[in-house]
Amino acid sequence: MKDAKNLIEHIYKNPLYKNLHKANDCRELVLLMSKTHQSLIAFCYLKHTTLYFALKHPLALQELRRDSSINMIKGLLKAHSSIKKESNLGSVEDIKFFVTKSLIFLQPTQNELKILCPKSKGKFANLAKDEKIHAKFEEIRAILQARNDKFNAN
């Protein structure tokens, strides 16, 4: 019985799955980029001699169209193709960017409030000498103890 590594190598060698090589090369190229650039890219693919980057947001288009970003990508392409001789990215002549319309930009809703465990249990010494400040600290203590009791009840 073959292990998973042998099965994956067999699939990669099969000519029916030649696009897997291209997808894997594109994934490796994106992983070579900085974390900020990786977060801007939804996916990339190679078509003929053009490398297409699908971006997540219109502002990412402005960021990656700059000359410094394009030069950085071309440098990574050269480095990747020099290390991996069988790479499909060695034939890239042009780089294009577009914003994908299939991604939906979700806005966080108010219903998604995270309930966090209170860090304070309300056990502290109130050393305030002013009566108003002393009363405020006692209100804070009562709020913390009520939240702690509510959290421990759940």
PyMOL commands that set and color helices and strands:
alter all, ss='L'
color gray80, all
select helices_A, chain A and resi 4-13+15-32+35-40+58-64+67-83+88-91+131-153
alter helices_A, ss='H'
color red, helices_A
select strands_A, chain A and resi 41-47+50-55+94-99
alter strands_A, ss='S'
color yellow, strands_A
deselect
rebuild
show_as cartoon
